[in-house]
Amino acid sequence: MYSRSDSIHEGYEEPTNINDWLDCPKCNQKPWVWIFDNGSYAKCCCKHKYKRANVSSESVGDVYRRTGSAIEYNRNNLRKAWNEYVLNTNV
């Protein structure tokens, strides 16, 4: 378990399979995630709110609107987007 920053919305929660998520290159913590029908976000707990990592991916609602079905939705896309952000960020 890790601590939530006071400025992280209470809808965010610890991701499943947390060891598959890379640590933020700025604060060295795993992200918090908020996944709902119309959104999919990962955010770290960096102290400075304007320098905090905030990554998103296509939501299940977006996939449904785009294709007419949710079959193509990949629940791992947010983790992949977060890990890509981490690997491509220079601190």
C-alpha positions as CSV (number, residue, x, y, z in Angstrom):
1,M,0.0,0.0,0.0
2,Y,1.2,3.5,-0.6
3,S,-0.1,6.9,0.4
4,R,-2.5,9.1,-1.5
5,S,-1.7,12.7,-2.0
6,D,-4.3,15.1,-0.5
7,S,-4.9,16.5,-4.0
8,I,-5.8,13.1,-5.6
9,H,-9.5,12.8,-6.2
10,E,-11.1,10.1,-4.0
11,G,-12.3,8.3,-7.1
12,Y,-8.7,7.2,-7.8
13,E,-7.7,3.8,-6.4
14,E,-4.7,1.5,-6.3
15,P,-4.4,-0.3,-9.6
16,T,-4.8,-4.1,-9.9
17,N,-1.6,-5.9,-10.7
18,I,0.3,-3.0,-9.2
19,N,3.7,-4.6,-9.8
20,D,3.1,-4.4,-13.6
21,W,3.0,-0.6,-13.3
22,L,6.3,1.3,-13.4
23,D,7.1,3.9,-10.7
24,C,6.7,7.6,-11.6
25,P,10.1,9.0,-12.6
26,K,9.4,12.2,-10.6
27,C,8.1,10.9,-7.2
28,N,9.1,7.2,-7.4
29,Q,5.6,5.9,-6.6
30,K,3.1,3.8,-8.4
31,P,0.2,5.7,-10.0
32,W,-3.4,5.9,-8.7
33,V,-6.0,5.0,-11.4
34,W,-9.6,6.1,-12.0
35,I,-11.4,4.0,-14.6
36,F,-15.1,4.6,-15.4
37,D,-17.4,4.3,-18.5
38,N,-16.3,7.6,-20.0
39,G,-12.7,7.9,-18.7
40,S,-9.5,6.1,-17.9
41,Y,-6.8,8.0,-16.0
42,A,-3.6,7.3,-14.1
43,K,-2.0,10.0,-11.9
44,C,1.0,10.0,-9.6
45,C,1.4,11.7,-6.2
46,C,4.0,14.3,-7.0
47,K,3.9,17.2,-4.6
48,H,3.6,19.9,-7.2
49,K,0.2,19.5,-8.8
50,Y,1.3,21.2,-12.1
51,K,4.2,18.8,-12.6
52,R,2.2,15.7,-11.7
53,A,2.0,12.9,-14.3
54,N,-1.5,12.5,-15.6
55,V,-2.0,9.9,-18.3
56,S,-5.2,8.8,-20.0
57,S,-6.3,6.1,-22.5
58,E,-9.4,5.3,-24.5
59,S,-12.3,4.5,-22.3
60,V,-14.8,1.7,-22.8
61,G,-17.4,4.3,-23.7
62,D,-15.1,5.7,-26.4
63,V,-14.5,2.3,-27.9
64,Y,-18.3,1.6,-27.9
65,R,-19.0,4.9,-29.7
66,R,-16.2,4.3,-32.2
67,T,-17.0,0.7,-33.0
68,G,-20.5,0.0,-31.8
69,S,-19.2,-2.6,-29.5
70,A,-17.0,-2.9,-26.4
71,I,-15.3,-6.1,-27.6
72,E,-12.2,-4.2,-28.7
73,Y,-11.7,-2.5,-25.4
74,N,-8.4,-3.4,-23.8
75,R,-8.3,-2.8,-20.1
76,N,-4.5,-2.9,-20.2
77,N,-4.2,0.2,-22.4
78,L,-4.0,2.6,-19.4
79,R,-1.1,0.6,-17.9
80,K,0.6,0.5,-21.2
81,A,0.2,4.3,-21.7
82,W,1.5,4.9,-18.1
83,N,4.5,2.7,-18.6
84,E,5.3,4.3,-21.9
85,Y,5.1,7.7,-20.3
86,V,7.5,6.6,-17.6
87,L,10.0,5.1,-20.0
88,N,9.9,8.3,-22.2
89,T,10.1,10.9,-19.5
90,N,13.4,12.6,-18.7
91,V,13.6,14.0,-15.1
